[in-house]
Amino acid sequence: VGASYNGFNTSYGVPGHAHDHDAEPAGGGAEAAGVRIKLRQRRTDLQAEWHNDHGRDFLRGARLKFGHANYRHTEFEPDGSPGTVFTNQGHDARFELLHGDGHPWSGAVGVQSARSDFGAVGEEAFLPPSLTRTGALFAFEELKRGALTWQFGGRYERTRITPAGGRTRRDSELTGSLG
């Protein structure tokens, strides 16, 4: 089992992006009149694995990954007043069961989930706040036959995006591979 936490704070200018295009830059430099960004991001991750080392059991192991992120950036106008604020908070998770010992089968089956709560507030917010949720089922298999190893996999995923004040959109995807 392992866990990590990371984050950063940063502040930077966006040269040449003054919103009043007729105004002269203060102090004579193009960057002086530009928008400034103040950004804060935090992320926590957890990963765990279990391995079954007891002979030829069908179940070889399991893997779990989980991450949570919190993001925010504020655009400050040239006069120092806060402008548009962008936020995104969400998580992603994945769980896999590993099976087989390669004689002749081995592979993994699992589920994956993600959630993102996005917001943009301010004069230049051109996207509505939205909630995005994704869920998936997947499998990857290998079959050894003599000198050949056949690989095949599949994934079924559903995504739902719900914008504030808008209509929910749902998409389903089915993909596969063979090699």
C-alpha positions in Angstrom: 0.0 0.0 0.0 1.3 3.4 -0.9 -0.1 6.9 -0.6 1.1 10.3 -1.8 0.0 13.9 -1.4 1.2 16.7 -3.5 0.2 20.3 -4.2 1.5 23.5 -5.5 0.7 27.2 -5.5 1.8 29.4 -8.3 1.3 32.9 -9.5 2.2 34.1 -13.0 1.4 36.7 -15.6 -0.1 36.2 -19.1 1.7 38.7 -21.3 -0.3 40.6 -23.9 -3.7 39.6 -22.5 -4.9 43.0 -21.1 -8.7 43.0 -21.5 -8.8 46.7 -22.4 -7.1 46.6 -25.7 -7.1 50.4 -26.2 -5.3 51.1 -22.9 -1.6 51.7 -22.7 0.3 49.2 -20.5 1.2 50.6 -17.1 4.9 51.1 -16.7 5.5 50.8 -20.4 5.8 47.0 -20.6 3.4 44.6 -22.3 3.3 42.3 -19.3 2.5 45.1 -16.9 -1.1 45.4 -18.1 -1.6 41.7 -18.6 -3.8 39.3 -16.6 -2.2 37.5 -13.7 -3.1 33.9 -12.7 -3.1 32.6 -9.1 -3.3 28.8 -9.1 -3.7 26.2 -6.3 -3.7 22.5 -6.9 -3.8 19.6 -4.4 -3.8 15.8 -5.2 -4.0 12.7 -3.0 -3.3 9.3 -4.4 -3.6 5.8 -2.9 -2.4 2.6 -4.6 -2.5 -0.9 -3.2 -1.6 -4.4 -4.6 -2.1 -7.9 -3.3 -0.3 -10.9 -4.9 -1.3 -14.5 -4.4 1.9 -16.5 -4.4 0.4 -19.8 -3.4 1.0 -22.0 -6.4 -1.4 -22.2 -9.3 -4.6 -20.6 -7.9 -6.8 -18.9 -10.5 -6.8 -15.6 -8.7 -3.2 -14.1 -8.9 -3.8 -10.7 -7.3 -5.6 -7.5 -7.1 -4.8 -3.8 -7.7 -6.5 -0.7 -6.4 -5.8 2.9 -7.4 -7.6 6.0 -6.1 -6.9 9.7 -6.6 -8.6 12.9 -5.5 -7.8 16.3 -7.0 -8.8 19.8 -6.1 -7.9 22.6 -8.6 -8.6 26.3 -8.5 -7.2 29.2 -10.5 -8.2 32.9 -10.4 -7.5 35.4 -13.1 -6.7 38.8 -11.7 -7.4 41.8 -13.9 -4.6 44.4 -14.5 -6.1 46.6 -11.7 -5.7 43.7 -9.3 -9.4 42.8 -9.0 -10.3 39.1 -9.3 -11.9 38.1 -12.6 -12.9 34.6 -13.6 -12.4 31.8 -11.2 -12.0 28.2 -12.5 -12.4 25.2 -10.2 -12.4 21.5 -10.7 -12.7 18.9 -8.0 -12.9 15.2 -8.6 -11.7 11.7 -8.2 -10.6 8.7 -10.3 -10.6 5.1 -9.1 -9.7 1.7 -10.6 -9.9 -1.9 -9.3 -8.4 -4.9 -11.1 -8.5 -8.6 -10.5 -5.5 -10.5 -12.0 -6.1 -14.1 -12.9 -4.4 -17.1 -14.5 -0.8 -18.2 -14.5 -0.1 -18.0 -18.2 -0.7 -21.8 -18.7 -2.5 -21.2 -21.0 -4.6 -18.2 -19.7 -3.8 -15.0 -17.8 -5.3 -11.5 -17.7 -7.2 -8.9 -15.8 -10.8 -7.8 -15.3 -11.8 -4.6 -13.6 -13.9 -1.5 -13.1 -13.0 2.2 -13.4 -14.8 5.3 -12.2 -14.2 9.0 -12.4 -16.1 12.2 -11.3 -15.3 15.8 -12.1 -17.1 18.8 -10.7 -16.1 21.8 -12.9 -17.0 25.4 -12.3 -16.2 28.7 -14.0 -17.5 31.9 -12.4 -16.9 35.4 -13.7 -17.2 37.8 -16.5 -15.3 35.6 -19.0 -16.7 32.3 -17.9 -17.7 30.8 -21.3 -18.4 27.3 -20.0 -21.3 26.4 -17.6 -20.5 24.6 -14.4 -20.8 20.9 -15.1 -20.7 17.5 -13.4 -19.1 14.6 -15.4 -19.3 11.0 -14.3 -17.7 8.1 -16.0 -17.9 4.3 -15.3 -16.3 1.5 -17.2 -15.9 -2.3 -17.2 -12.9 -3.9 -18.9 -11.0 -7.1 -19.5 -7.6 -8.0 -21.0 -6.7 -11.6 -21.7 -3.7 -13.5 -23.0 -3.7 -17.1 -24.3 -0.4 -18.8 -25.0 -0.4 -21.5 -27.8 3.0 -22.8 -28.7 5.2 -20.0 -30.0 2.2 -17.6 -30.2 0.5 -15.5 -27.6 -2.9 -14.2 -28.4 -4.1 -11.0 -26.7 -7.6 -9.6 -26.7 -9.4 -7.1 -24.6 -12.6 -5.1 -24.3 -13.9 -2.0 -22.6 -17.5 -0.7 -22.0 -17.7 2.9 -20.8 -20.6 5.2 -19.9 -20.1 8.9 -19.5 -22.7 11.4 -18.2 -22.2 15.2 -18.4 -24.7 17.4 -16.6 -24.1 21.1 -17.3 -25.9 23.7 -15.0 -29.1 24.8 -16.6 -28.6 22.4 -19.5 -29.6 19.0 -20.6 -27.7 15.9 -19.5 -25.8 14.2 -22.2 -25.0 10.4 -22.0 -22.6 8.5 -24.1 -21.8 4.8 -24.2 -18.7 3.4 -25.9 -17.6 -0.2 -26.6 -14.1 -0.9 -27.7 -12.1 -4.0 -28.4 -8.7 -5.2 -29.4 -7.1 -8.4 -30.8 -3.5 -9.2 -31.4 
